[in-house]
Amino acid sequence: MKKPVTLTLLIIIFMSTNSWGNTIRKMGHSVETRFDTLRYRLKKDLKYDQPLQVVPYNGYGNQDTLFIKGRVLEHKGNIDDSTKESLWNNMVATYQRLESDEVPDLALKAHVYGTEYVTKTDEEGYFALSVPTPDNLDKTKLWHDISIEVLPQAAITATTTPVTGRIMLPPADCDFGIISDIDDTIMVTNATSLLAMARLTFAHSPATRLPFEGVADFYQALIHGSTAPRPIFYVSSSPWNLYDFLIEFMQLNHIPAGPLLLRDFGLTSEQLIQSSHHKHKLTQITDIMSTYPELPFILIGDSGQHDPEIYAEVVATRPGQVKAIYIRDVNQNTQRTDSISKLAREVQKHSIEMILVADTETAMAHALTQGYLQSKSPD
């Protein structure tokens, strides 16, 4: 996320949806790119020794290909300090996340089980690689470590040590996977109220954000409900700038790790945000299922942000890859309940259940009856 000049441009872009809007978008992207490039070149020319932060995102892959992604930012130190918990510090931390300083055109090397791959960051600091799945990788394990380092380059005086990234590779014999939303599905967000959502986003740290009761136990039970560990993916419209926040929140609350597929809110020459909420989630879910064409999935979401509609669309195009759909009821609105019931009837035509649940306990009880969880042995 960028500087004040970009903020002004964003306001104009929101108000411009015709050909003038397209022109302004392209101008805005050009100004933003030039601003960032000039800023970065000045820092290099002045030998500004800013530490770098290489952030490898949790990746995933199949028996043929591994997908590696991450971002390089100027390091701002420990943003979240649990010993200094306060409203002001949390607001400052959120601002620092959203006002990230990306490092473009930076050469990196990924070490993947004895093979090296070189790539560069783009104008927003992102890097991405698709590499062959190594033969010497233990494919019975769910998680695998790789290493990423910044290559020596004349423009960079600040050095970084190699960082470890993680790649999730579902074992060939796992029976299904899980795709989950984040906001108001695992984490209390109040996304249906803009003011309440903003307050939670800016006023809290990962340590003070609340998970829904029972989510960690439910997801852990799903992951370990079979002899082979099951993969879990988190698809959200939250920006990539909140990646570290969400990872820490999940770790603190014992929610199982998985790739987070978030959204880039950057300004491009074609559009303000790279995709809409609906399109982003649908595309990411479709890509996951295309990566594992023989693997069915349980889809978990909430009633507040079009998850039922998106999941019903997935069923319409890929009915053979959906086992069940759980929707947390966060609206408690009769009209919304009726619309979800209508979607559930359409989904049922494919012999798939879309279950609207008031709490996690209800979802767990249903999953147990379907054999998705292992029943606990009596004490």
C-alpha positions in Angstrom: 0.0 0.0 0.0 1.4 3.3 -1.0 1.8 7.0 -0.3 -0.7 9.9 0.1 -0.5 10.6 -3.7 -2.0 7.2 -4.2 -4.8 7.8 -1.7 -6.0 10.7 -3.7 -5.9 8.7 -6.8 -7.9 5.9 -5.2 -10.7 8.3 -4.4 -10.9 9.5 -7.9 -10.8 6.0 -9.3 -13.7 4.9 -7.1 -15.8 7.7 -8.6 -14.8 7.0 -12.2 -16.1 3.9 -13.8 -16.3 5.0 -17.4 -13.5 5.6 -20.0 -12.3 8.5 -17.9 -11.9 6.1 -15.0 -9.8 3.8 -17.2 -7.5 6.7 -18.2 -7.1 7.8 -14.6 -6.4 4.2 -13.5 -3.5 4.0 -16.0 -2.2 7.4 -15.0 -2.4 6.4 -11.4 -0.5 3.2 -11.9 2.1 5.1 -13.9 2.5 7.7 -11.2 2.6 5.1 -8.4 5.2 3.0 -10.2 7.4 6.0 -11.0 7.1 7.2 -7.4 8.1 3.9 -6.0 11.0 3.4 -8.5 12.3 6.9 -7.8 12.0 6.4 -4.0 13.9 3.1 -4.2 16.6 4.4 -6.5 17.2 7.4 -4.2 17.7 5.1 -1.3 20.1 3.0 -3.2 22.1 6.0 -4.6 22.3 7.4 -1.1 23.4 4.0 0.3 20.4 3.9 2.6 21.1 0.7 4.4 17.5 -0.4 5.1 17.2 -4.0 6.4 15.2 -6.2 4.1 12.4 -8.6 5.1 11.9 -11.6 2.9 8.4 -13.0 3.6 7.9 -16.5 2.1 4.2 -17.3 2.0 3.0 -20.9 2.8 3.1 -22.6 -0.6 1.6 -25.7 -1.9 2.0 -28.3 -4.7 1.1 -31.6 -6.1 3.1 -34.6 -7.2 4.3 -32.7 -10.3 4.7 -29.0 -9.4 5.5 -26.9 -6.3 4.1 -23.3 -6.2 6.4 -20.8 -4.3 5.3 -17.3 -3.5 6.4 -14.5 -1.2 7.2 -10.8 -0.9 10.2 -8.6 0.0 9.6 -5.5 2.1 11.7 -3.0 3.9 11.9 -4.3 7.4 10.2 -2.2 10.0 11.2 -4.3 13.0 8.9 -6.1 15.4 5.5 -4.5 14.6 3.6 -6.5 17.2 5.1 -6.3 20.7 2.9 -8.2 23.2 4.6 -6.4 26.0 3.4 -3.0 24.7 -0.3 -3.9 24.1 -2.3 -0.7 23.7 -4.9 0.9 21.4 -2.3 3.3 20.0 0.3 0.7 19.4 -2.1 -1.6 17.7 -3.3 1.3 15.4 0.3 2.1 14.6 1.1 -1.5 13.8 -1.9 -1.8 11.4 -0.8 1.4 9.7 2.7 0.1 9.3 1.4 -3.1 7.7 -0.8 -1.3 5.2 1.8 1.3 4.4 4.3 -1.2 3.3 7.5 -0.3 1.4 8.0 -2.9 -1.3 11.4 -3.8 -2.7 11.1 -4.2 -6.5 13.5 -5.9 -9.0 15.4 -7.8 -6.3 17.2 -11.0 -7.3 16.4 -14.0 -5.1 17.5 -17.6 -5.1 15.3 -20.5 -3.9 16.9 -23.7 -2.7 14.5 -26.7 -3.2 15.9 -30.0 -2.2 19.3 -29.6 -3.8 18.1 -27.6 -6.8 18.5 -23.8 -7.1 16.0 -21.4 -8.8 16.6 -17.7 -9.4 13.8 -15.1 -9.7 13.1 -11.4 -9.2 10.5 -9.4 -7.3 8.0 -7.4 -9.3 7.0 -3.8 -8.9 5.0 -4.6 -5.8 7.8 -6.7 -4.2 6.2 -10.1 -4.9 8.0 -13.1 -6.2 6.6 -16.4 -7.5 8.0 -19.7 -8.8 6.5 -22.9 -10.2 9.1 -25.6 -10.0 9.1 -29.4 -10.5 8.4 -31.5 -7.4 11.7 -33.1 -6.5 12.0 -36.8 -6.6 13.9 -36.9 -3.3 11.1 -35.3 -1.4 9.3 -37.4 1.2 5.8 -37.4 -0.3 4.3 -39.1 2.8 4.8 -35.8 4.7 2.4 -32.9 4.5 4.9 -30.0 5.0 8.3 -29.5 3.4 10.9 -26.8 4.0 12.7 -24.7 1.3 15.2 -21.9 1.6 15.1 -18.4 0.0 18.0 -15.9 0.0 18.7 -12.5 -1.5 21.4 -12.7 -4.1 24.4 -10.4 -3.9 23.8 -7.3 -6.0 25.6 -4.0 -6.2 22.6 -1.9 -5.3 21.9 -3.7 -2.0 24.1 -3.0 1.0 21.8 -4.4 3.6 22.2 -8.2 3.8 19.7 -10.8 4.9 20.2 -14.4 6.1 18.4 -17.1 4.2 14.8 -17.6 5.3 12.9 -20.9 5.5 9.7 -21.3 3.5 7.1 -24.1 3.8 5.4 -26.0 1.1 2.3 -28.1 1.7 2.2 -31.3 -0.4 -0.9 -33.5 0.2 0.0 -37.2 0.4 -1.3 -39.2 -2.6 -3.5 -41.3 -0.3 -5.3 -38.5 1.6 -9.1 -38.7 1.2 -10.1 -35.0 1.0 -9.0 -31.5 1.7 -10.5 -28.4 3.4 -11.0 -24.9 1.9 -11.9 -22.3 4.5 -12.8 -18.6 4.6 -11.1 -16.5 7.4 -13.2 -13.4 8.3 -16.2 -14.4 10.4 -15.5 -18.1 9.7 -12.5 -18.7 12.0 -11.9 -15.1 13.2 -14.5 -12.8 14.6 -14.5 -9.8 12.2 -18.1 -8.4 12.0 -17.6 -8.0 8.3 -21.3 -7.2 7.9 -20.7 -4.0 9.8 -18.1 -1.7 8.2 -17.5 0.3 11.4 -17.2 -2.7 13.7 -14.9 -4.4 11.2 -12.6 -1.3 11.0 -12.5 -1.1 14.8 -11.4 -4.8 15.1 -8.9 -4.4 12.3 -7.2 -1.3 13.6 -7.6 -1.6 17.4 -6.4 -5.1 18.0 -3.3 -7.2 17.7 -3.1 -10.9 16.7 -3.1 -11.7 20.5 -6.3 -9.9 21.1 -8.3 -10.9 18.1 -10.8 -13.6 18.9 -11.4 -16.9 17.1 -14.8 -18.5 17.0 -15.2 -21.0 19.8 -14.3 -24.5 18.9 -12.7 -23.7 15.5 -9.2 -24.9 16.4 -10.5 -28.3 17.6 -12.8 -28.7 14.6 -10.1 -27.9 12.1 -7.5 -30.0 13.9 -10.0 -32.9 13.9 -10.6 -32.5 10.2 -6.9 -32.4 9.4 -6.1 -35.6 11.5 -9.4 -37.4 10.8 -7.7 -40.0 8.6 -4.5 -42.0 8.4 -3.0 -39.5 5.9 -3.0 -35.8 7.0 -5.4 -33.7 5.1 -4.5 -30.3 3.5 -6.3 -27.1 4.4 -6.3 -23.9 2.4 -7.5 -20.4 3.6 -9.1 -18.2 0.9 -9.8 -14.6 1.9 -10.3 -11.2 0.4 -8.0 -9.7 3.1 -4.9 -7.9 1.7 -1.5 -9.6 1.6 -0.3 -6.9 3.9 -2.1 -8.7 6.7 -0.4 -12.0 6.0 1.9 -12.0 9.1 -1.0 -10.8 11.3 -3.2 -13.7 10.2 -0.4 -16.3 10.5 0.4 -15.1 14.1 -3.3 -15.1 15.0 -3.6 -18.7 13.8 -0.5 -19.9 15.6 -1.6 -18.3 18.9 -5.0 -20.0 18.6 -3.7 -23.4 17.5 -5.6 -23.2 14.1 -3.8 -25.5 11.7 -1.4 -24.1 9.2 -2.2 -23.9 5.5 -1.5 -21.7 2.5 -3.3 -18.3 2.7 -4.6 -17.1 -0.6 -5.2 -13.4 0.0 -5.8 -10.4 -2.3 -3.5 -7.7 -3.7 -5.0 -4.3 -3.2 -2.4 -2.7 -5.5 -3.1 -0.3 -8.3 -2.5 -1.6 -11.8 -2.9 0.0 -15.2 -6.1 -2.0 -15.8 -7.9 -1.9 -12.4 -7.8 -0.6 -8.9 -7.9 -3.9 -7.1 -6.7 -7.0 -9.0 -10.1 -8.7 -8.7 -13.4 -8.4 -6.9 -14.2 -10.3 -3.7 -16.4 -12.9 -5.6 -14.0 -13.3 -8.5 -10.9 -13.6 -6.3 -12.4 -16.3 -4.1 -13.9 -18.2 -7.0 -10.6 -18.1 -9.0 -8.5 -19.2 -6.0 -10.8 -22.1 -5.2 -11.0 -23.2 -8.8 -7.1 -23.1 -9.0 -6.8 -25.2 -5.9 -9.2 -27.8 -7.3 -7.5 -27.8 -10.6 -4.2 -28.5 -8.9 -5.8 -31.6 -7.2 -8.3 -32.8 -9.8 -8.9 -36.1 -8.0 -9.3 -34.6 -4.5 -12.7 -33.6 -3.1 -13.0 -30.7 -0.6 -15.1 -29.6 2.3 -15.9 -25.9 1.9 -16.3 -23.7 5.1 -17.5 -20.1 5.1 -20.0 -17.7 6.6 -23.4 -16.2 5.6 -22.1 -12.6 5.5 -19.8 -12.3 2.5 -21.3 -14.2 -0.4 -19.6 -17.5 0.6 -22.9 -19.5 0.0 -23.2 -18.1 -3.5 -19.5 -18.6 -4.4 -19.6 -22.2 -3.1 -22.8 -23.0 -4.9 -21.1 -21.8 -8.1 -18.2 -24.1 -7.4 -20.6 -27.0 -7.0 -22.3 -26.1 -10.3 -18.9 -26.4 -12.2 -17.1 -29.0 -10.1 -19.7 -31.1 -8.3 -17.4 -34.1 -8.0 -14.9 -32.2 -5.9 -17.2 -31.0 -3.1 -18.0 -33.3 -0.2 -20.0 -30.8 1.9 -20.4 -27.1 2.7 -20.6 -25.6 6.2 -21.9 -22.0 6.5 -21.6 -20.2 9.8 -24.7 -18.1 10.3 -23.5 -14.6 11.2 -26.5 -12.6 9.9 -29.5 -14.2 11.8 -31.6 -12.6 9.2 -34.7 -14.3 7.9 -34.3 -13.0 4.3 -30.7 -14.1 4.2 -31.6 -17.5 5.7 -34.2 -18.0 3.0 -31.7 -17.2 0.2 -29.2 -19.6 1.6 -31.9 -22.3 1.9 -32.7 -21.8 -1.7 -29.0 -22.2 -2.6 -28.9 -25.3 -0.4 -31.7 -26.9 -2.4 -29.8 -26.3 -5.7 -26.7 -27.8 -4.2 -28.7 -30.8 -2.9 -29.5 -31.7 -6.6 -25.9 -32.8 -6.8 -26.2 -34.8 -3.6 -24.1 -32.3 -1.7 -25.2 -30.8 1.6 -24.9 -27.0 2.4 -25.5 -26.8 6.1 -26.2 -23.5 7.8 -24.9 -23.8 11.4 -25.2 -21.5 14.4 -21.9 -22.6 15.9 -18.9 -24.8 15.4 -20.2 -27.5 17.7 -23.1 -28.1 15.2 -20.7 -28.4 12.3 -18.6 -30.9 14.2 -21.6 -33.0 15.1 -22.6 -33.3 11.5 -19.0 -34.0 10.3 -18.8 -36.8 12.9 -22.0 -38.5 11.6 -20.6 -38.3 8.0 -17.3 -39.9 9.0 -15.2 -36.8 8.3 -13.9 -37.0 11.9 -12.6 -39.9 14.0 -15.0 -40.7 16.8 -13.4 -40.5 20.2 -12.9 -43.7 22.0 -14.7 -44.0 25.3 -12.6 -43.2 28.4 
